[in-house]
């Protein structure tokens, strides 16, 4: 991988060939500084901001292409698209403040098809700054988690262990908010109602969000429910739960942690690993 795409204390195992050439995204390091400075500025100045991650699954979902996580019955929805009101999703995804996307040509092409604006921050940067724990080391504001209920429960349990807190270099998360893990898009209004009630009672200034495609219909509204910074880190929430595929971009050095002898805690977790993935060497607590 070309040095321009390096992020301190991270590893991208088997990156695509496009990362060999600086010309793929010559402003990568400038964008890295831009993101760090912008995030801290928004937090320090209490500027409500929504950062939206746009991936291939989001493209498939918005275009009602039954593929991967956007296929009915897999994760996002149980109903056929014909039974879903897509209007709130198709309008909502355009209303966020800052957008991230992977910088390979296939991802950028899909992004450019759906937006009339450029990518603000490479998604690789968000992943990298979770993977090297920069966010936890450098953000001195209250941080909350918003994710699928089983994974949020795991994170909350993991944070009871000093060894894990020392690994993150974070003493605590202030809020643990959740949505249903599966089929949250079936009834957007219900999902919003349940989540917004939790957000109203929260105290965090930065929320790390990983809720799948339903974010397309609700992420932009969260800052109106509670003024804060909402950072969509996607599978970064899986990493916090000790369930990340280390072949994901920039997570090659991440150490998944697991609570021993607690199968019930993990029973309902949706582990996003295919045949070529691995959790790596898991640290048992």
SERO-4910 file (N, C-alpha, C, O; in steps of 0.05 Angstrom, whole numbers):
BEGIN
 pado doro    nc1    nc2    nc3   cac1   cac2   cac3    cc1    cc2    cc3    oc1    oc2    oc3
  Unk    A     17    -24      0      0      0      0     18     25      0     37     26     15
  Unk    A     10     45    -16     26     69    -18     25     83      9      5     83     24
  Unk    A     48     96     16     50    108     43     30    130     48     24    137     70
  Unk    A     19    142     26      0    164     30    -25    154     43    -40    170     55
  Unk    A    -31    128     42    -55    117     54    -51    105     81    -69     93     93
  Unk    A    -27    108     92    -21     97    118    -34    114    140    -35    139    139
  Unk    A    -44    100    160    -54    113    184    -40    100    208    -39     76    210
  Unk    A    -29    116    225    -12    107    247    -25     84    263    -49     86    270
  Unk    A    -10     64    269    -19     41    286    -43     26    275    -60     17    290
  Unk    A    -45     25    248    -65      9    235    -53     -8    214    -30     -4    206
  Unk    A    -68    -28    205    -59    -45    183    -83    -52    166   -104    -59    176
  Unk    A    -80    -50    139   -100    -59    121    -90    -84    107    -72    -83     91
  Unk    A   -101   -107    115    -92   -132    105   -104   -136     77   -128   -134     73
  Unk    A    -87   -142     58    -95   -147     30   -112   -125     18   -135   -131      9
  Unk    A   -103   -101     17   -118    -79      5   -119    -83    -26   -102    -95    -37
  Unk    A   -140    -72    -39   -141    -73    -68   -118    -58    -81   -105    -42    -68
  Unk    A   -111    -65   -106    -88    -53   -119    -90    -23   -122    -70    -10   -125
  Unk    A   -114    -12   -121   -117     17   -123   -103     32   -101    -96     56   -105
  Unk    A    -97     19    -79    -83     32    -57    -53     33    -61    -38     44    -45
  Unk    A    -44     21    -83    -15     22    -90     -7     49   -102     16     56   -102
  Unk    A    -27     63   -113    -20     88   -128    -31    112   -113    -54    113   -106
  Unk    A    -14    131   -109    -21    157    -96    -43    171   -112    -59    185   -100
  Unk    A    -44    166   -138    -64    180   -155    -93    172   -149   -112    186   -157
  Unk    A    -96    150   -135   -123    141   -128   -137    162   -111   -161    167   -114
  Unk    A   -123    174    -92   -134    195    -75   -111    211    -63   -103    207    -41
  Unk    A   -100    230    -79    -75    244    -70    -78    262    -46    -59    269    -33
  Unk    A   -103    269    -39   -108    286    -16   -113    271     10   -124    283     29
  Unk    A   -107    246     11   -114    229     34   -104    240     61   -120    242     79
  Unk    A    -79    247     62    -68    257     88    -80    284     95    -84    290    119
  Unk    A    -85    301     76    -98    326     81   -126    322     92   -135    336    110
  Unk    A   -140    302     81   -167    296     91   -166    284    119   -185    288    135
  Unk    A   -145    270    125   -142    259    152   -140    281    172   -153    281    193
  Unk    A   -124    302    166   -122    325    184   -148    340    185   -156    350    206
  Unk    A   -161    343    162   -186    357    160   -207    344    178   -222    358    192
  Unk    A   -208    318    177   -228    304    194   -222    308    223   -240    314    239
  Unk    A   -198    303    232   -190    306    260   -197    334    270   -210    337    291
  Unk    A   -188    354    256   -192    382    264   -222    389    264   -232    402    283
  Unk    A   -236    380    244   -265    386    242   -281    373    264   -299    385    275
  Unk    A   -275    348    270   -289    334    292   -285    348    318   -305    353    333
  Unk    A   -260    354    325   -255    367    350   -267    395    351   -277    403    372
  Unk    A   -266    409    329   -278    436    328   -309    435    332   -320    451    347
  Unk    A   -322    416    319   -351    413    322   -358    406    351   -378    416    361
  Unk    A   -342    390    364   -347    383    392   -342    406    410   -358    412    428
  Unk    A   -319    419    407   -312    441    424   -332    464    422   -337    478    442
  Unk    A   -342    469    398   -360    491    394   -389    483    394   -407    499    387
  Unk    A   -394    458    402   -422    448    404   -438    453    379   -460    463    380
  Unk    A   -426    444    356   -439    447    330   -452    420    324   -438    401    318
  Unk    A   -479    418    325   -492    392    318   -485    384    290   -489    399    271
  Unk    A   -476    359    286   -466    350    260   -472    321    257   -469    305    275
  Unk    A   -481    314    233   -484    285    226   -465    277    204   -464    289    183
  Unk    A   -449    257    210   -430    246    191   -442    220    181   -446    201    197
  Unk    A   -447    218    155   -460    195    144   -441    178    127   -428    189    109
  Unk    A   -439    153    133   -423    134    118   -440    122     95   -462    112    100
  Unk    A   -430    124     70   -445    113     48   -430     89     36   -408     93     24
  Unk    A   -442     65     39   -429     41     29   -444     28      7   -465     38     -2
  Unk    A   -434      6     -3   -447     -8    -26   -475    -17    -18   -493    -17    -34
  Unk    A   -478    -27      7   -504    -36     16   -524    -14     17   -548    -18     11
  Unk    A   -516     11     23   -534     33     23   -543     40     -5   -566     46    -10
  Unk    A   -525     37    -24   -531     41    -53   -552     21    -62   -572     27    -75
  Unk    A   -547     -5    -55   -566    -26    -62   -594    -21    -50   -614    -24    -62
  Unk    A   -593    -13    -24   -619     -9    -10   -635     14    -23   -658     10    -29
  Unk    A   -622     36    -28   -636     59    -39   -647     54    -67   -667     65    -76
  Unk    A   -632     37    -81   -641     30   -109   -657      4   -109   -664     -7   -131
  Unk    A   -664     -6    -86   -681    -30    -82   -670    -54    -98   -685    -69   -111
  Unk    A   -644    -57    -96   -631    -80   -108   -627   -102    -87   -612    -97    -68
  Unk    A   -640   -125    -89   -638   -145    -68   -611   -160    -67   -609   -182    -77
  Unk    A   -592   -147    -56   -565   -158    -55   -552   -153    -28   -555   -131    -17
  Unk    A   -538   -173    -17   -525   -171      8   -544   -163     31   -566   -174     33
  Unk    A   -535   -144     47   -551   -135     70   -577   -121     61   -595   -117     77
  Unk    A   -579   -113     36   -603   -100     25   -623   -120     14   -644   -112      4
  Unk    A   -618   -145     16   -637   -165      7   -658   -171     28   -651   -177     51
  Unk    A   -683   -169     22   -704   -175     41   -700   -202     55   -695   -222     41
  Unk    A   -703   -202     81   -700   -227     96   -672   -231    107   -668   -250    122
  Unk    A   -653   -215     99   -626   -218    109   -620   -203    134   -613   -214    154
  Unk    A   -623   -176    132   -616   -160    156   -632   -134    158   -645   -130    179
  Unk    A   -633   -118    138   -645    -92    140   -676    -93    141   -689    -77    155
  Unk    A   -687   -111    125   -716   -112    123   -725   -140    118   -711   -156    105
  Unk    A   -749   -147    128   -760   -173    123   -780   -173    101   -786   -194     89
  Unk    A   -791   -149     95   -812   -147     75   -800   -141     47   -777   -132     45
  Unk    A   -815   -146     26   -806   -137      0   -807   -107     -2   -822    -94     12
  Unk    A   -791    -96    -20   -789    -67    -22   -816    -55    -29   -822    -32    -22
  Unk    A   -833    -70    -43   -859    -59    -50   -877    -54    -26   -897    -39    -28
  Unk    A   -870    -66     -3   -885    -61     22   -873    -40     40   -883    -35     62
  Unk    A   -851    -28     31   -837     -8     47   -840     20     35   -838     23     11
  Unk    A   -846     39     52   -846     67     43   -817     77     41   -805     84     61
  Unk    A   -807     78     17   -779     85     13   -774    115     13   -751    124     14
  Unk    A   -795    131     12   -792    160      9   -775    172     32   -758    189     26
  Unk    A   -780    165     58   -763    177     79   -734    170     77   -717    186     85
  Unk    A   -727    147     66   -700    139     63   -687    154     39   -665    164     42
  Unk    A   -702    156     17   -691    169     -6   -689    199     -3   -673    212    -17
  Unk    A   -704    211     15   -702    239     21   -682    244     43   -666    263     43
  Unk    A   -682    226     63   -666    230     87   -636    228     83   -621    243     95
  Unk    A   -628    210     65   -599    205     63   -584    230     52   -560    232     54
  Unk    A   -599    248     39   -587    272     27   -585    295     47   -575    317     40
  Unk    A   -594    291     72   -597    314     91   -576    314    113   -579    328    132
  Unk    A   -554    299    110   -533    299    130   -513    321    123   -514    333    102
  Unk    A   -494    324    141   -475    346    138   -449    338    124   -439    352    106
  Unk    A   -438    316    132   -412    307    122   -415    277    114   -427    261    128
  Unk    A   -403    271     90   -406    244     79   -379    230     76   -359    243     68
  Unk    A   -379    204     81   -355    188     78   -361    165     59   -384    155     58
  Unk    A   -340    156     45   -343    133     27   -315    122     22   -296    137     23
  Unk    A   -313     96     17   -288     84     10   -278     96    -16   -295    104    -33
  Unk    A   -252     98    -20   -241    113    -43   -235     96    -67   -224    107    -87
  Unk    A   -241     71    -67   -237     55    -91   -258     63   -112   -279     73   -105
  Unk    A   -252     59   -137   -268     69   -159   -297     59   -159   -315     74   -165
  Unk    A   -301     33   -151   -328     23   -151   -345     37   -131   -368     43   -136
  Unk    A   -334     42   -107   -349     56    -86   -354     85    -94   -376     96    -90
  Unk    A   -333     99   -105   -337    127   -113   -357    130   -135   -372    149   -136
  Unk    A   -357    111   -154   -376    112   -176   -405    110   -165   -422    124   -175
  Unk    A   -409     92   -146   -436     90   -135   -443    115   -119   -466    125   -121
  Unk    A   -424    127   -105   -429    151    -90   -436    174   -110   -456    188   -106
  Unk    A   -421    177   -131   -425    198   -150   -452    195   -165   -463    215   -174
  Unk    A   -461    171   -167   -487    167   -180   -510    177   -162   -531    185   -172
  Unk    A   -505    177   -135   -527    183   -116   -525    211   -105   -544    221    -93
  Unk    A   -502    225   -109   -498    251    -97   -488    271   -118   -476    263   -139
  Unk    A   -494    296   -113   -484    318   -131   -462    333   -117   -455    356   -125
  Unk    A   -450    321    -97   -428    334    -81   -406    313    -79   -411    289    -81
  Unk    A   -382    322    -74   -360    303    -71   -360    290    -43   -373    300    -25
  Unk    A   -345    269    -40   -341    256    -14   -325    276      3   -305    288     -6
  Unk    A   -334    280     28   -320    298     46   -296    285     58   -275    298     61
  Unk    A   -299    260     67   -277    246     81   -277    217     72   -297    204     72
  Unk    A   -253    207     65   -252    178     58   -260    162     83   -252    167    105
  Unk    A   -277    142     78   -286    125    100   -263    110    113   -265    103    137
  Unk    A   -242    105     98   -218     92    109   -208    107    134   -198     95    153
  Unk    A   -211    134    133   -201    150    155   -218    145    181   -207    143    202
  Unk    A   -244    144    178   -261    138    201   -254    111    213   -252    108    237
  Unk    A   -252     91    195   -244     64    205   -217     65    219   -214     53    240
  Unk    A   -198     79    207   -171     79    218   -170     92    245   -155     83    262
  Unk    A   -186    113    249   -185    127    275   -201    114    297   -198    121    320
  Unk    A   -217     95    289   -229     77    309   -209     54    314   -204     47    338
  Unk    A   -197     43    293   -179     21    296   -154     27    312   -144     11    327
  Unk    A   -143     52    309   -119     59    325   -127     73    351   -110     82    366
  Unk    A   -154     75    356   -165     86    380   -159    116    384   -160    126    407
  Unk    A   -153    130    362   -148    158    364   -172    173    375   -169    191    392
  Unk    A   -196    164    368   -221    177    378   -222    176    408   -230    195    421
  Unk    A   -215    153    419   -218    150    448   -195    163    463   -199    171    486
  Unk    A   -173    166    450   -150    179    463   -152    210    462   -141    224    480
  Unk    A   -165    220    442   -164    249    437   -190    264    440   -190    289    442
  Unk    A   -212    250    442   -238    263    447   -243    264    477   -246    243    489
  Unk    A   -244    287    488   -248    290    517   -276    297    524   -282    306    546
  Unk    A   -294    291    506   -323    296    510   -337    270    516   -326    249    513
  Unk    A   -361    272    526   -377    249    532   -384    234    506   -394    246    487
  Unk    A   -379    208    506   -384    192    483   -405    171    488   -405    158    509
  Unk    A   -424    168    470   -444    147    471   -443    128    447   -431    135    427
  Unk    A   -456    106    450   -457     86    429   -486     83    420   -504     82    436
  Unk    A   -490     81    393   -516     74    382   -512     51    363   -498     54    343
  Unk    A   -524     28    369   -520      5    352   -542    -16    356   -562    -11    370
  Unk    A   -538    -39    344   -556    -61    347   -556    -71    376   -535    -73    388
  Unk    A   -579    -77    386   -582    -83    415   -562   -104    425   -550   -100    446
  Unk    A   -560   -127    412   -541   -148    422   -512   -138    424   -498   -145    443
  Unk    A   -504   -122    405   -476   -113    404   -472    -91    425   -450    -89    438
  Unk    A   -492    -74    429   -490    -53    450   -488    -66    477   -473    -57    494
  Unk    A   -503    -88    481   -502   -102    507   -474   -113    512   -464   -113    534
  Unk    A   -462   -124    490   -434   -135    493   -415   -113    500   -398   -117    518
  Unk    A   -416    -90    486   -398    -68    492   -401    -59    521   -381    -54    534
  Unk    A   -425    -57    530   -430    -48    558   -417    -68    578   -406    -60    598
  Unk    A   -419    -94    572   -407   -114    589   -376   -112    587   -362   -114    608
  Unk    A   -365   -109    563   -336   -108    560   -325    -84    576   -303    -86    586
  Unk    A   -340    -62    577   -330    -39    591   -330    -42    621   -323    -23    635
  Unk    A   -337    -65    631   -335    -71    659   -307    -82    666   -300    -85    690
  Unk    A   -291    -87    646   -265    -99    649   -243    -78    645   -242    -65    625
  Unk    A   -226    -76    665   -204    -56    664   -186    -62    640   -175    -43    628
  Unk    A   -182    -88    634   -163    -94    612   -174    -83    586   -159    -73    569
  Unk    A   -200    -84    582   -212    -74    557   -211    -43    557   -205    -31    537
  Unk    A   -218    -31    580   -217     -2    582   -189      8    577   -185     29    564
  Unk    A   -169     -6    586   -141      2    582   -134     -1    552   -119     15    541
  Unk    A   -145    -22    539   -140    -25    510   -152     -2    494   -138      9    477
  Unk    A   -176      6    500   -189     28    486   -177     55    494   -179     74    480
  Unk    A   -165     55    519   -157     80    531   -181     99    535   -180    123    530
  Unk    A   -202     86    544   -227    100    549   -239     88    575   -242     64    577
  Unk    A   -245    105    594   -254     96    620   -284     87    619   -292     68    633
  Unk    A   -300    101    603   -328     93    601   -341    106    577   -331    125    565
  Unk    A   -364     94    569   -382    107    550   -406    117    567   -414    104    586
  Unk    A   -416    140    560   -437    153    576   -465    143    569   -483    145    586
  Unk    A   -469    133    545   -495    123    537   -492     99    520   -474     97    503
  Unk    A   -511     80    523   -512     56    507   -540     54    496   -559     44    508
  Unk    A   -544     65    472   -570     66    459   -572     45    437   -551     37    425
  Unk    A   -596     36    431   -597     13    413   -622     14    395   -642     27    401
  Unk    A   -620     -1    373   -643     -7    356   -645    -38    353   -627    -52    363
  Unk    A   -666    -48    341   -667    -76    335   -645    -84    316   -640    -69    297
  Unk    A   -633   -107    320   -611   -115    302   -622   -122    275   -608   -115    255
  Unk    A   -644   -135    273   -655   -143    247   -681   -129    240   -698   -124    257
  Unk    A   -683   -122    215   -708   -112    203   -717    -85    214   -741    -80    216
  Unk    A   -698    -68    222   -704    -42    232   -717    -24    211   -731     -4    218
  Unk    A   -713    -31    185   -725    -15    164   -754    -22    158   -768     -7    144
  Unk    A   -764    -44    169   -792    -52    165   -811    -30    173   -831    -25    159
  Unk    A   -806    -18    196   -824      3    207   -806     25    216   -798     26    240
  Unk    A   -799     44    198   -781     66    205   -792     83    228   -777     91    245
  Unk    A   -817     88    227   -829    105    249   -826     93    276   -820    106    295
  Unk    A   -830     66    278   -827     52    303   -797     53    312   -792     59    336
  Unk    A   -779     48    294   -751     49    300   -742     77    310   -728     80    330
  Unk    A   -752     97    296   -745    125    304   -757    131    331   -743    143    348
  Unk    A   -782    124    336   -795    130    362   -779    118    385   -774    131    405
  Unk    A   -772     92    382   -757     79    403   -730     91    408   -721     94    431
  Unk    A   -716     97    386   -689    108    389   -690    137    399   -674    144    417
  Unk    A   -708    153    389   -709    181    396   -715    185    426   -705    203    439
  Unk    A   -731    167    437   -737    167    466   -711    164    482   -707    178    502
  Unk    A   -694    146    473   -668    142    486   -650    166    483   -636    174    502
  Unk    A   -649    177    459   -632    199    453   -639    223    470   -622    238    480
  Unk    A   -665    228    474   -675    251    490   -664    250    519   -660    270    531
  Unk    A   -660    226    529   -652    222    557   -621    220    559   -611    218    582
  Unk    A   -607    221    537   -578    216    537   -563    242    545   -574    263    546
  Unk    A   -537    238    551   -521    261    559   -496    264    542   -480    282    546
  Unk    A   -491    246    523   -467    247    507   -466    270    488   -486    281    479
  Unk    A   -441    278    481   -436    299    462   -428    288    435   -431    301    414
  Unk    A   -417    264    435   -409    250    410   -421    222    411   -418    207    431
  Unk    A   -436    215    390   -447    188    388   -433    173    366   -432    183    343
  Unk    A   -423    149    371   -412    131    351   -435    113    342   -446     98    358
  Unk    A   -442    115    316   -466    102    306   -459     79    287   -442     82    269
  Unk    A   -473     57    291   -471     34    272   -497     20    272   -501      0    287
  Unk    A   -516     29    254   -543     18    255   -552      7    227   -576      1    224
  Unk    A   -534      5    208   -542     -6    183   -557     14    166   -555     38    169
  Unk    A   -573      3    147   -586     20    127   -608     38    139   -616     58    126
  Unk    A   -618     32    162   -639     49    174   -629     77    179   -645     96    181
  Unk    A   -603     80    181   -592    107    186   -599    126    163   -600    150    167
  Unk    A   -604    115    139   -611    132    116   -636    148    121   -640    169    109
  Unk    A   -653    138    138   -679    151    143   -680    166    170   -700    179    175
  Unk    A   -659    163    186   -661    176    213   -637    191    222   -639    208    240
  Unk    A   -613    185    211   -589    198    221   -590    228    221   -582    241    240
  Unk    A   -601    239    200   -602    269    197   -620    282    218   -617    306    224
  Unk    A   -638    266    230   -658    277    249   -647    277    278   -658    291    295
  Unk    A   -627    261    283   -618    257    310   -608    283    323   -614    288    347
  Unk    A   -595    300    308   -585    325    320   -607    344    327   -603    363    342
  Unk    A   -631    340    316   -654    356    323   -667    346    349   -678    361    364
  Unk    A   -665    320    353   -674    308    378   -657    316    401   -666    323    423
  Unk    A   -630    314    397   -611    323    417   -587    335    402   -574    320    386
  Unk    A   -581    360    406   -558    372    392   -532    358    401   -525    359    425
  Unk    A   -518    346    382   -494    331    388   -481    325    361   -491    332    340
  Unk    A   -458    311    362   -444    302    338   -450    272    335   -445    257    354
  Unk    A   -460    264    312   -467    237    307   -448    226    285   -450    235    262
  Unk    A   -431    208    292   -410    198    274   -416    169    266   -414    151    283
  Unk    A   -424    165    241   -431    138    231   -406    123    226   -392    127    205
  Unk    A   -399    104    243   -374     88    240   -380     59    230   -361     44    227
  Unk    A   -405     53    226   -412     27    214   -401      4    230   -407      1    254
  Unk    A   -384    -13    217   -373    -37    230   -354    -30    252   -344    -48    266
  Unk    A   -348     -4    256   -332      3    279   -345     -4    305   -332    -10    325
  Unk    A   -372     -4    305   -387    -14    328   -382    -43    333   -381    -52    356
  Unk    A   -380    -59    311   -373    -87    313   -346    -91    326   -342   -109    343
  Unk    A   -327    -73    319   -301    -75    331   -302    -71    361   -290    -85    377
  Unk    A   -318    -51    370   -321    -45    398   -333    -69    413   -328    -73    437
  Unk    A   -350    -84    399   -362   -108    410   -344   -133    408   -352   -154    416
  Unk    A   -320   -129    397   -302   -152    394   -309   -171    372   -303   -195    373
  Unk    A   -323   -161    351   -334   -178    330   -326   -169    302   -339   -176    283
  Unk    A   -304   -154    300   -296   -144    273   -279   -164    258   -261   -177    269
  Unk    A   -284   -166    232   -267   -181    214   -242   -165    210   -243   -142    200
  Unk    A   -219   -175    218   -194   -159    217   -185   -154    188   -165   -140    184
  Unk    A   -198   -167    168   -192   -161    140   -207   -136    131   -203   -126    108
  Unk    A   -224   -125    147   -237   -100    141   -216    -78    139   -195    -79    153
  Unk    A   -221    -57    123   -200    -36    120   -191    -24    146   -206    -13    162
  Unk    A   -164    -26    151   -150    -14    173   -154    -27    200   -145    -17    220
  Unk    A   -168    -50    200   -172    -64    226   -153    -88    230   -158   -104    247
  Unk    A   -132    -89    214   -114   -112    215    -99   -115    242    -92   -137    249
  Unk    A    -95    -93    256    -82    -94    282   -102    -94    306    -93    -96    329
  Unk    A   -127    -92    300   -147    -91    321   -148   -117    337   -146   -138    325
  Unk    A   -150   -115    363   -152   -139    380   -181   -142    390   -190   -127    408
  Unk    A   -195   -161    379   -222   -167    388   -220   -178    417   -203   -196    422
  Unk    A   -238   -169    434   -240   -179    461   -266   -193    465   -287   -185    454
  Unk    A   -265   -214    481   -289   -230    485   -291   -238    515   -271   -244    528
  Unk    A   -316   -237    525   -321   -246    553   -324   -276    553   -342   -287    540
  Unk    A   -307   -289    568   -307   -319    569   -332   -330    582   -344   -317    600
  Unk    A   -339   -354    574   -361   -369    587   -387   -353    589   -401   -354    610
  Unk    A   -394   -339    568   -419   -324    567   -432   -327    539   -435   -307    525
  Unk    A   -438   -351    532   -450   -356    505   -476   -342    501   -483   -334    479
  Unk    A   -492   -339    522   -517   -326    520   -515   -297    511   -531   -288    495
  Unk    A   -494   -284    520   -489   -256    512   -485   -253    482   -493   -233    470
  Unk    A   -473   -273    470   -465   -272    442   -485   -286    423   -482   -285    399
  Unk    A   -504   -299    435   -522   -317    419   -536   -302    397   -539   -313    375
  Unk    A   -545   -278    402   -562   -264    382   -546   -244    365   -558   -229    349
  Unk    A   -520   -243    368   -504   -224    353   -500   -232    324   -495   -255    318
  Unk    A   -503   -213    307   -500   -217    278   -471   -212    271   -463   -189    269
  Unk    A   -455   -233    268   -426   -230    263   -423   -228    232   -429   -246    218
  Unk    A   -412   -205    223   -410   -199    195   -384   -210    183   -367   -194    175
  Unk    A   -381   -236    183   -357   -248    172   -364   -269    152   -380   -287    157
  Unk    A   -352   -267    128   -357   -287    107   -334   -308    108   -319   -309    127
  Unk    A   -333   -324     87   -313   -346     87   -284   -336     87   -266   -351     95
  Unk    A   -279   -312     78   -252   -302     77   -244   -285    102   -223   -273    103
  Unk    A   -262   -284    121   -258   -267    144   -249   -282    169   -250   -306    170
  Unk    A   -239   -267    188   -231   -278    214   -231   -257    235   -227   -233    230
  Unk    A   -236   -265    260   -235   -247    283   -206   -244    292   -201   -228    310
  Unk    A   -187   -260    281   -160   -258    290   -156   -272    317   -173   -288    325
  Unk    A   -135   -265    330   -130   -276    357   -146   -261    377   -139   -238    384
  Unk    A   -167   -273    388   -185   -260    406   -174   -261    434   -164   -281    443
  Unk    A   -176   -238    448   -168   -236    476   -191   -243    494   -211   -229    494
  Unk    A   -188   -264    509   -210   -273    527   -208   -258    554   -186   -255    565
  Unk    A   -231   -249    563   -232   -234    589   -246   -252    610   -249   -243    633
***
